[in-house]
Amino acid sequence: MNTKVNLAGVELKNPVMTASGTFGSGMEYGEMVDLNKLGAVVTKGVANVPWPGNPTPRIAEVYGGMMNAIGLQNPGIHVFLERDMPYLEQFDTKIIVNVCGKTTEDYIDVVERLSDTKAALLEINVSCPNVKEGGIAFGQEPKALEAITKEVKKHAAQPIIMKLSPNVTDIVEMAKAAEAGGADILSLINTITGMKIDIHKRSFAIANKTGGMSGPAIKPVAVRMVYQVANAVKLPIIGMGGIMTAEDAIEFILAGATAVSVGTANFHNPYVTEEIVKGIEDYMRKYDTEDIQDLIGAVK
């Protein structure tokens, strides 16, 4: 049985990876999860300088998931290269570094410093607010998305994944903009903007007022967007958004995803990624599927 998938020339032993921001850089979960069994580990967002993140409270539970406004708190690329990268290099899994920034120059700084590392792929988080454009996210305006994709691609030694935001009018337009800019891979969806109010305190549940909603409630939106994008561009797709089980992961693959990222489920069940790898294998056995390629985009 073949569960290997190929993302822009990088071969993963299976299509299952962690979603950025839900797995740290692997250290927090390394004692519970055998990282060698995963196709890849995606790190928390890494910026060129340390980011303090947003004020607390930053997380709230909502029906069918959670909301967060962590604000991409991270210690910066220097600490990441000294501490996190050597840890991840011990394992037989591909390393995907999630990159964030407030200006195009910030992103370029990080990707250049990752050029001679063992990072296999770089996931570019374009949901960051573009400070030079009044705070609108890079990924919410097609021309801005195409421009940053083009610039990052010029400086990146590794293939780049552009992580698309669902908080747009037309996801296909954004996917085509990233493809036109030279993206190698697309990942979608990032979180959906939401809000929760505490009726007893008459205040926002999250200090930032709004947060990114993730978890099973967003899965139907994510599957629909992955299907639309898979049928509009020629790039491989990493699907994510509410994957809790192997069945959820297979749904994304049938919709057209080459690989899948598991996020919020890690908080609920730290062993979930390993369980999903096994569940995909069980499904393939059940339906006499020798090669996972036969499942990718099988539903038209």
N, C-alpha and C positions, 0 to 999 in steps of 0.2 A: 504493500500500500504506500502510495506516495503522497505525503502531506506538504512537500516543499513548494514554496512559492517564490517568485522572482519580482523584486521591486527595483526597477532601473539597473539591472545587472547585479544586484545584491541578493544572494539566495538566503532565504530563511528556512529553517528546518520544518516549521509549521507557521500558519498564518496568525498566531496569537501573540499579541504584545500588550504592554501596559499603556494606559493613557497618561499623558503628561500631567503632573500635578497631583496624581492620586497614588503614587508609588514612591515618592521621594526620588532618590537616585538609586533605589534598589536596596540600600543599607537597612532601611527600616523593616523591610519585608524579607531580607535575605535569610534570616534564621527560620522563617516559616515556609517560604516558597523556594523550590529548587529552580533557580534562575536558568540552569542548564536546559530545563525542559521547555522554556519559552522560545518563540521565534525571535523576539527582540525585547529589550527593555528600553522604554522611552523615559528620559529624565524629566525632572521638573524644569520649568523655564530657567534659562541661564542668560543673564545680562552682562554687559561689559563692566559694570560696577555693581556693588551690593544694592539691592532694593529693599527698603523696610516693609513694604506692603501697606495695606490699608489699616485704618483704626479698627479696633474690635468693638462689638462682636462682628465676626466675619463669616459665620456659617449659620444656617438655619435649616431645620428639617421642614419639608413641604410634602403634600400628598404625592406619593409615587416618586420621591427623590429628595434632592437637597439643593440648597442654593448656597453659593459661596462668592465672596468678594475678597479673596486673600490679597489680591493686588500683586500677584507674581513675586511675593517675597522670596528673595534668594541671596546667597552670599556673594554672588558674582563669579565670573569666569576664573579668576585667580584661584579661589578656594576650590572650585569645581575641578580644575585640572590637577591640583595638589592632593585632594582628598577623595573625590567621588570617582574620577576616571580610573585610578589604579584599582579601586575596589571592583568596579564593573569588569575590568580587563581580566579578572581571574576566571570569569565564567565563559562557557561555550555558548554564548548567545550574542546576537548582534546588538550594538549600542547605537541608539538614536538619540541625538541631543536636541532638545527643544530650545530654540533661540528666541529671545524677546528683546525689545528695544523701544526707545522713544523717538528715535530718528533713524533714517536710513544708515547714517554713519555708525550708530550703535550696533546695528545688526552686522554690518560689514566687519567691524572690529572683532566681534565674537566669532564669526565664521572663519576669519583669517587665523585666529588663534587656535581654532580647532583643526586647521588644515593638516597638520602632521601628527594627529592623534589617531587612535583606533576607532573613532566614531565612524560607523558605516554609512549613516545617513544623517541629514540635518533637517529637523522639522521647524519651519519658520512660523512662529505664532503671530499672525497678522491681525489678531484681535486687540493688540496693544494700541493705546491711543497715540496718534501721530501728533506730537507736540507742535510741530511746525505748521500743521494744518488745523489748528484750533481744537485738537483733541479727538477728532473723528478717527475711528480705527482704520488702519491701513487696508484692512480687508473689507471695508464697507463701501468702497468707491472703486469701480472697475479700473479706471486709469491709474489710481494710486497703487492698486494691487499689481497691475501689470508692471508699473515702474519699479516697485521695490523688488518684485520677482527678478526682473532683468538685472538690477544692480547686485543683488545677493548672488545670483547665478554667476556673474562675472568674477566674483571673489571666492566662491566656494570650491574647495577641492573635492568634496563629496557631492553625490546627487542630492537635490533639495526637494523636500516635501512642503508644499504650501498648505497650511491648515486653515480651511475655510470657515468663516462665521456664518451661522444660519440667520443672523439678524440683518437680512437683506431682502429686497423685493424679489430678486431673481437669482437663485443659486447658480443656474446654468451660465448666466452672463458672467458671474464671478469666476466660475471654473474656466470658462473660455479665456478670460483675461489672464489668469495665472498660466494657462497653457501657452498663450501668445507671448508671455514674458519669459518663457523657457523653463517652467517648472518641470521636474522629472516625475513627480508623484503628487497626488492630492490626498489630504486627509480631511474627513468631515464626518460629523459636524462638531463644532465647538459648542459651548453652552448657549442656551437660549436666555435672553435677558428677562428677569422676573423681579417680583417685589412681594414682600410679606409684611403685614402690619400686625403688631401685637395689640389686640383690641382692649386689653386690660390696662396696659401702660400707655395706650394711644401714641405709640411711637413705632418707628421702623424696626423690624427684627434684626436688620443688618445696618451697621453704622453708615455704610456707603449708600443707603436707601435701596439701590438695586443690586442684584447679584446674578451670577450665571447659574441657571437651573440645569441640573443633570439628573440622570437616573431613569428608571424604566418608563416614566411618563412621557419622555421625549422620544422614545424609540420609533414610533410610527412616523414622526416627522423626519427623523434621521434616515430611516429606510427609504422613504419617498425621495429625499434629496440625493442619496447615494444612487438610487435607480436612475433618476433624472440625469445626474452628472455622468454616470457610467455610459449612458446612451448618447451623450453629447460631446465627449472628448475622448482622445485616444490614450490617455494616461492611466496607469494603474492607480487604484483608489484604496486607501485604508479607511474602513468604515468604523464609526463609533457613535455612541449615543444610546445609553440605557441597556447595554449588553450585560445581562445577569447570568445567562445560561448558555450552554452549547447551542441550544435551539435558536436563541437570539443571534448568536454569531453566524450560524448557518443561513439565517434569513438575510443577513447583510451580504454574505457571499453569493447567495442565489440572486440577489438584486444587482450584483456587479462588483462587489468589493473583492480585491485580491487578498487583503489581509484585514484584521480587525484589532481594535484597541479596546481594552476593558478598563474602565475608570472607577466610577462610583461604587461598583460592586466590590472592589477591594476593601472598602471600609466596612462593608457588611459581612464579607467572608474573605479573609486574607488568602485562602487557598483557591479562590475562584478561577484564576488563570490556568492553573494546572488542571483543574476539573474540566474546563472548557476544551483544552487540548485533547484530553481523553474522550470527552463527549463527541467531539468532531470525528475522532477515529471510530468510535462506536457507531455513529451514524453512517459513516462510509461502509463499515462492515455490513450493517443492517440492509443497506440498499445496494450492496455489491458494487461499490464505487472504488475502482482501483487508484484513480488519480484525482486529486482535489481540483485540478484544472477543469474537470468535467462539470464541476459545480459552479464555478465562477461565472456569474451572469447567465445562468441556465434558464432563469425565468424572464421571458421577454414580453 
